[in-house]
Amino acid sequence: MTFTMIIELLIVLAALYVGSRYGSLALGAISGIGLAILVFGFGLKPGTPPTDVIYIIIAAVTCAGTLQASGGMDWMIQIAERMLRKHPEHITFLAPLVTFFLTVLVGTGHVVYTIMPIICDIALKKGIRPERPCGVASVASQVGITCSPIAAAVVAFVTISNANGYMVSIPQVLMVTIPACIIGLMCAAAASYRRGKDLDKDPAFQARLKDPETYNYMYGNSATSLDKTITREAKASVFIFLGALLIIVCFAFMQMIHVGEETLAQHLNIPKMNLVIQIIMLVAAACNIMFCKAQPKKAVAGAVWQSGMVAVVAIYGIAWLADTYFANYMEEMKTMLGGIVESAPWAIAIVFFLVSVLINSQGAVVVAMLPLAYSLGIAGPVLLGVMPSVYGYFFIPNYPSDIATVNFDRSGTTVIGKYLLNHSFMMPGLVSVIVATIVSYLITNVIFAGYFASFIA
């Protein structure tokens, strides 16, 4: 590795680090500064922006935004809340399942902002230390991204893999990630079940109870969505959204079924999945607007649409910056990392995790790092097996969902520790990602090795 390569890599890392400090749009914008330095300062050839992934995100968040604007998301939250309140004693296990599946359906973890105050309220009123369900539920809301058929990380994995000769489909990815991530989350919930002191034995909590104002703050109000009126249009928007997801999955299955030497999708002249997702999501968004009273202004003002647009900018800048650097030094990378790849190809999971710690986006990790992994000669089944490792941004507790969870917990038990890394999300995050990655790797490379390997062209 030459001195110039090292300097340029430091510029890439510095741009990512500074962008993560500012957060939000800054991740993509400040990556542009790093890109400008590499291109105009060092003369590197610009890489290729990840336009396909960006278009899919725009279509998906537009659909999800209209779902939120129509009130459909409120109905989904009400259904989840009823289940949680029916079994409050199991909140530590049920809460992560709820946030996980909400993310799987909607394609973004930011839906957690609506359900998290309810999780905290149920745990507190039941006398369960809120840190236990809250920590793992916040992690679960992000873990669900690699299990959603419309999430950028999944679609990008399929698109990039197909371009590199590994003809895997969305259903095949979900066959691996969903069971692996659920097992990982349940292990994290089990590890959290007795975490910390019970509220009646926690001196810090008991001291706060003695203050009447603090006591009223914790127990005087009840967070709930059950008092919201759900209209017929709101319910209809949910069915439209779920129908759109079902249609996408059906089209994806057509990519798996062979008719002679062609897939069924090719036989029927169905476009590639990245185009199918965009078309179906836009149609569903239009239906929500025309038939479910989803006001466009309300949709673009909602948290789901805005967070999705932030993700677009982040992925745009980060992936373009990374592709510019790695594309210019691909041969050098192969020479340096060839031995490691041959002896321990699974070690790419550590790279994915560390990059995620820096850039706070699973979609950006996949778009930026997966082409490099394929160029190094790592097999598709191995990369599918380590897919859960692209979530590492719980490590430094600066992600919005984690910060919001700390604020939602009125008991004060969910915390960012004095030493930054000793926070409430570290243990459940590590347990979940490590277990999910191991299980995912076993599924693709041990249990069903021949099945997943057969999709290499």
MARMI-495786 format. One record per residue (C-alpha): x, y, z; residue number from 0. Coordinates in pm, whole numbers, plus 32768, in hexadecimal, padded with zeros to 4 digits. Layout:
# MARMI-495786
      x      y      z   seq
      X      Y      Z   NUM
...
This chain:
# MARMI-495786
      x      y      z   seq
   8000   8000   8000     0
   80A1   8143   7F8C     1
   80B9   8285   8053     2
   7FC3   832C   7F64     3
   7EC5   8213   7F96     4
   7EE0   823D   810E     5
   7EAC   83B5   80FC     6
   7D7E   838A   8019     7
   7CEA   827E   80FE     8
   7D13   8368   8225     9
   7C56   8472   8162    10
   7B38   8379   8128    11
   7B2F   831A   8298    12
   7B44   8485   8307    13
   7A1D   84E3   8229    14
   794F   83C6   82BA    15
   79B1   841C   841E    16
   7967   8590   83FF    17
   7820   8546   834D    18
   77B3   845A   8463    19
   77FB   856B   8566    20
   770C   8659   84B8    21
   7615   8545   8460    22
   74E5   8552   837A    23
   752D   85EB   8224    24
   7695   862F   8285    25
   76F9   84C4   824C    26
   76BB   84E6   80D8    27
   771B   8653   80B2    28
   786B   863A   8165    29
   78B6   84FD   80A1    30
   78A4   85E7   7F76    31
   79C9   86AA   8004    32
   7A96   856C   8019    33
   7A2C   8513   7EB6    34
   7A97   8668   7E36    35
   7BEE   8648   7EDB    36
   7C26   84EE   7E43    37
   7BB4   8554   7CE6    38
   7C39   86B7   7CC6    39
   7D58   86A3   7DBC    40
   7DE4   8546   7D78    41
   7D5F   8512   7C19    42
   7C9C   83D3   7C5D    43
   7B95   836A   7B61    44
   7A37   83A5   7BF4    45
   7977   826C   7C51    46
   780D   8221   7BFD    47
   76F0   82AC   7CD2    48
   75FD   819B   7D4B    49
   74D5   821B   7C83    50
   7409   80D7   7C80    51
   7407   80C0   7DFB    52
   73B3   8231   7E1E    53
   7287   8211   7D37    54
   7205   80EA   7DFF    55
   7225   81A5   7F47    56
   716A   82D0   7EB7    57
   704C   81F3   7E3D    58
   7039   812B   7F80    59
   703C   8253   806E    60
   6F3E   830A   7F95    61
   6E55   81E1   7FBE    62
   6E9C   81C4   8132    63
   6E70   833C   8159    64
   6D15   832F   80C0    65
   6CC5   8209   81A6    66
   6D20   82E3   82CE    67
   6C61   840F   8246    68
   6B24   8342   8217    69
   6B2D   82CA   8380    70
   6B7C   8165   8320    71
   6CB6   815C   83F2    72
   6BE9   81C6   8523    73
   6B0F   8092   84F1    74
   6C42   7FB2   84DC    75
   6CC7   804C   861F    76
   6B76   8016   86CB    77
   6B77   7EA5   866D    78
   6CD8   7E84   86F7    79
   6C7E   7F3F   8836    80
   6B52   7E5F   887D    81
   6C30   7D2D   8867    82
   6D34   7DC5   894F    83
   6C35   7E34   8A52    84
   6B8E   7CDE   8A49    85
   6CD3   7C37   8AB7    86
   6D9A   7D40   8B77    87
   6E5E   7C3D   8C3A    88
   6F06   7BCE   8AF6    89
   6F5B   7D2F   8A83    90
   70D3   7CE7   8A70    91
   7098   7BDE   8965    92
   6F67   7C71   88B9    93
   6FE7   7DD8   8896    94
   710F   7D7F   87B1    95
   702E   7C9F   86DF    96
   6F3A   7DBF   86B2    97
   7041   7EBF   864D    98
   70EE   7DBD   8572    99
   6FB8   7D65   84A8   100
   6F4A   7ECF   848A   101
   709A   7F19   83E7   102
   707D   7DE5   8309   103
   6F2D   7E62   828B   104
   6F7D   7FD3   8263   105
   70EB   7FB6   81FC   106
   716F   80B8   82F5   107
   71C3   80A3   8467   108
   7143   8202   84AA   109
   6FE6   8178   84EA   110
   706E   8127   8645   111
   7031   828D   86B7   112
   6EBB   824C   86CB   113
   6EC2   8100   8784   114
   6FEA   8139   886F   115
   6F35   821F   8969   116
   6E2A   8112   8983   117
   6F2E   8004   89C9   118
   6FC8   80DB   8ADA   119
   6E73   8122   8B73   120
   6E09   7FB4   8B7A   121
   6F4F   7F44   8C1A   122
   6F49   8058   8D21   123
   6DDE   8019   8D82   124
   6E25   7EA3   8D9C   125
   6F51   7EE1   8E7D   126
   704A   7E5E   8D7C   127
   718C   7F1E   8D53   128
   714B   7FDB   8C09   129
   72B6   7FBE   8B9D   130
   727D   7E4B   8B62   131
   7177   7E5F   8A4C   132
   71DC   7FBA   89D3   133
   7348   7F6A   898B   134
   7302   7E31   88C1   135
   71CD   7EC9   8818   136
   7298   7FEE   8794   137
   739C   7EFB   870D   138
   7288   7E23   8673   139
   71F9   7F4C   85B7   140
   7342   7F65   84F7   141
   7381   7DEE   84D8   142
   723C   7DD5   8413   143
   72D3   7E9B   82F3   144
   7391   7D6C   826C   145
   7249   7CA9   8275   146
   7167   7D9A   81B8   147
   7116   7D5B   8047   148
   7111   7ED3   8002   149
   723C   7F40   80D5   150
   7366   7FD1   801C   151
   745A   7EDB   80B9   152
   739D   7DA9   8039   153
   7354   7E32   7EDE   154
   74BB   7EAC   7EBA   155
   7541   7D58   7F21   156
   746E   7CAA   7E19   157
   74B9   7DA9   7D07   158
   7633   7DAB   7D43   159
   7641   7C31   7D6F   160
   7589   7BF5   7C27   161
   7677   7CE2   7B76   162
   7799   7C13   7BFC   163
   770F   7AC1   7B8F   164
   7662   7A56   7CD1   165
   74F8   7A3D   7C61   166
   7453   7A4B   7DB4   167
   72F3   7ADA   7DDE   168
   7248   7BA4   7EEF   169
   7184   7A77   7F7A   170
   72C6   79AE   7F8D   171
   7371   7AC5   8050   172
   7249   7ADA   813F   173
   724A   795F   816C   174
   739F   7990   820E   175
   738D   7ADF   82BD   176
   7234   7AC8   835E   177
   726A   7985   8426   178
   73D2   79E2   8476   179
   7376   7B3E   84F4   180
   724C   7AC2   85BF   181
   732B   79C2   866C   182
   742D   7AD1   86AE   183
   7326   7BBB   873F   184
   7292   7AB0   881F   185
   73EE   7A64   88A5   186
   741B   7BD9   88E7   187
   72C6   7BE7   8995   188
   7323   7ABA   8A6C   189
   7468   7B64   8ACB   190
   73A1   7C9E   8B23   191
   7293   7BEB   8BEB   192
   733E   7C1A   8D3D   193
   741E   7D38   8CD6   194
   745E   7E3E   8DE1   195
   73B2   7E57   8F31   196
   723B   7E2F   8F56   197
   7194   7F80   8F88   198
   713B   7F37   90F4   199
   72AA   7EE7   913A   200
   7348   8000   9071   201
   73B7   8112   9164   202
   73D7   8219   9051   203
   7274   81D9   8FD8   204
   71E8   81CF   9138   205
   7290   831C   9184   206
   71E4   83B9   9056   207
   7093   8337   90CE   208
   70AF   8403   920E   209
   7096   8546   9145   210
   6F1E   8585   910D   211
   6F5A   863B   8FC6   212
   7031   8521   8F3C   213
   6F39   841D   8FB5   214
   6E1E   84CF   8F01   215
   6EF5   84E9   8DC7   216
   6F30   8372   8DC7   217
   6DD9   82F4   8E2F   218
   6CEB   8418   8DF8   219
   6CC1   83E8   8C82   220
   6C8C   82BE   8BA1   221
   6D16   82AC   8A41   222
   6C1C   8206   8959   223
   6BA0   8204   87F4   224
   6A56   815A   884A   225
   699E   82A4   886B   226
   69D5   82FA   86FC   227
   68B0   82D2   860E   228
   6901   81EF   84EA   229
   6841   823A   83AC   230
   67DC   8147   829A   231
   68D3   81F4   81B4   232
   69ED   81B7   82AC   233
   699E   8043   82B8   234
   6981   8038   813E   235
   6ADB   80D4   811B   236
   6B70   7FBC   81ED   237
   6AD5   7EB5   810B   238
   6B54   7F70   7FD8   239
   6CB1   7F7B   806C   240
   6CB0   7E0B   80CF   241
   6C23   7DB0   7F7B   242
   6D41   7E6A   7ED5   243
   6E3E   7DAB   7FA7   244
   6D95   7C62   7F4C   245
   6DA0   7CB7   7DD9   246
   6F13   7D0B   7DF3   247
   6F5C   7BC1   7E9F   248
   6E93   7B05   7D95   249
   6F5A   7BAA   7C80   250
   7098   7B52   7D3B   251
   7031   79E5   7D4B   252
   7008   79EC   7BD1   253
   717D   7A36   7BC3   254
   71B7   78E5   7C6D   255
   70D1   7807   7B9D   256
   7170   777B   7A61   257
   70B7   7732   791C   258
   71B6   7678   784D   259
   72F4   7745   7840   260
   723D   7885   78A2   261
   71A8   78FA   79E8   262
   7030   7931   79ED   263
   7070   7AA7   7A08   264
   7143   7AA3   78CC   265
   7040   79CC   7819   266
   6F30   7ACB   786D   267
   7011   7BF5   7819   268
   6FFB   7C7C   797C   269
   70FA   7D90   79C2   270
   7210   7D6E   7AC0   271
   71AD   7D7D   7C2F   272
   723A   7ED7   7C6B   273
   7146   7F5D   7B68   274
   7026   7E85   7BE4   275
   704A   7F0C   7D45   276
   704D   8073   7CCC   277
   6F16   8045   7BF4   278
   6E4A   7F8E   7CFE   279
   6EA9   8081   7E13   280
   6E4B   81AF   7D41   281
   6CFE   8112   7CE3   282
   6CB3   80C7   7E51   283
   6D0D   822D   7EB1   284
   6C24   82B1   7DA3   285
   6B09   81D3   7E22   286
   6B3D   8254   7F84   287
   6B26   83BA   7F05   288
   69F6   8387   7E25   289
   6929   8296   7EF5   290
   69A5   82AF   805E   291
   69B7   8428   8093   292
   6B31   842C   80BA   293
   6B86   859C   808B   294
   6CD3   85C7   7FD2   295
   6D39   86EE   80AF   296
   6CFE   861E   81E6   297
   6DBE   84FC   8152   298
   6EF8   85C6   810A   299
   6EE5   8665   8263   300
   6EDC   8513   8312   301
   7003   8472   83C2   302
   700A   8343   82DC   303
   7029   8408   8197   304
   7125   8500   8226   305
   7204   83F3   82BC   306
   71F8   833A   8172   307
   726B   846B   80B1   308
   7388   8498   81A8   309
   73EA   832F   8161   310
   73ED   837D   7FEC   311
   74E7   8497   8019   312
   75BC   83C9   810A   313
   75CF   829D   8023   314
   760B   837D   7EF5   315
   773C   8427   7F8A   316
   77CE   8307   8053   317
   77B1   81FE   7F46   318
   7838   82E4   7E37   319
   7963   833F   7F10   320
   79B0   81D5   7F68   321
   7986   815C   7E02   322
   7A72   826A   7D86   323
   7B85   81FD   7E76   324
   7B64   8083   7E55   325
   7B2A   8081   7CDB   326
   7C73   8137   7CA6   327
   7D38   8044   7D80   328
   7C8C   7EF9   7D3E   329
   7DC4   7E3E   7CD3   330
   7E85   7EB8   7E02   331
   7D63   7E4C   7EE4   332
   7D62   7CF2   7E4D   333
   7ED7   7CD0   7E87   334
   7EC4   7D46   7FF1   335
   7D8E   7C87   805A   336
   7DA6   7B56   7F7C   337
   7E42   7A77   8088   338
   7D41   7AD8   818E   339
   7C21   7A9F   809D   340
   7C9E   7945   8042   341
   7CDA   78CF   81A8   342
   7BB6   797C   8258   343
   7AB7   7A11   8168   344
   79C0   7A3B   8288   345
   7AA7   7B4B   8311   346
   79FF   7C3B   821F   347
   78EB   7C49   8329   348
   79D9   7D05   840D   349
   7A1B   7E03   82F7   350
   78A6   7E32   82BB   351
   786A   7E66   842F   352
   7982   7F63   845A   353
   7915   802B   832A   354
   77B0   8031   83B1   355
   782D   80BE   84FB   356
   78B0   81E4   8433   357
   7799   822C   833C   358
   7650   81D9   83EF   359
   75A9   813C   82C1   360
   7585   7FCE   8268   361
   7524   8022   8105   362
   765B   80F8   80DE   363
   7737   7FE0   8167   364
   76AD   7EEC   8067   365
   76C7   7FDF   7F44   366
   7825   8051   7FA3   367
   78C8   7F0A   8010   368
   7818   7DEC   7F59   369
   78B4   7E37   7E03   370
   7A0C   7E33   7EA9   371
   79BE   7CE5   7F4F   372
   795A   7C47   7E05   373
   7A8E   7CDA   7D5B   374
   7B66   7C31   7E62   375
   7AD4   7AE3   7DF9   376
   79F5   7AA2   7F26   377
   78DC   79B4   7EC9   378
   7772   7A27   7EC8   379
   76FB   792B   7FCF   380
   7808   79A7   80BF   381
   7797   7B0F   8092   382
   762A   7AAD   80C0   383
   7694   79F1   81F8   384
   772E   7B28   8296   385
   7614   7C12   8230   386
   75A7   7C60   839B   387
   7700   7CEF   83E2   388
   76B1   7E2E   831F   389
   7607   7EB7   8458   390
   770B   7F48   8544   391
   769E   80AD   8588   392
   7612   8057   86DE   393
   777E   8045   874F   394
   779C   81BE   8773   395
   764C   8235   87FD   396
   7612   835A   8716   397
   7502   82C7   8638   398
   73B2   837E   864D   399
   72E5   824D   86B6   400
   73D1   8201   87D6   401
   73DA   8369   884E   402
   725F   837E   8834   403
   7239   823D   88FE   404
   730A   82D0   8A17   405
   7225   83FF   8A1C   406
   70E6   832E   8A0B   407
   7145   8262   8B3F   408
   70B0   8331   8C59   409
   714A   824B   8D5F   410
   72AC   82B4   8CFF   411
   7329   814C   8CEB   412
   7379   8154   8B77   413
   74B8   821D   8B69   414
   75EB   8286   8AA9   415
   76FC   8237   8BA3   416
   7800   831C   8C37   417
   790D   827D   8B5E   418
   7838   8290   8A1D   419
   785C   8121   89BE   420
   77BE   8098   8AFE   421
   765F   80E3   8A83   422
   7516   8024   8A85   423
   752D   7FB5   8919   424
   768B   7F1E   8919   425
   763F   7DC7   89AD   426
   74FD   7D7C   88EC   427
   759A   7E05   87AD   428
   76D1   7D2C   87C5   429
   7610   7BF3   8826   430
   7512   7C22   8712   431
   760A   7C6A   85F9   432
   7705   7B5C   865B   433
   75FE   7A4B   8684   434
   753F   7AB3   854A   435
   767E   7AB6   8479   436
   76E7   795E   84F5   437
   758E   78CB   84B5   438
   7577   7971   835F   439
   76CE   78EB   8300   440
   766D   778D   8371   441
   752B   7798   82A5   442
   75D4   77FC   8160   443
   7721   774D   817D   444
   76E0   7615   824D   445
   7572   75AF   8262   446
   7505   7612   8101   447
   765A   7646   8064   448
   7606   7598   7F1D   449
   74BC   7651   7EF4   450
   7548   77B1   7F17   451
   7687   7761   7E59   452
   75B8   76EF   7D2F   453
   7556   7855   7CDD   454
   76B2   78B3   7C6C   455
   76A3   78DC   7AF4   456
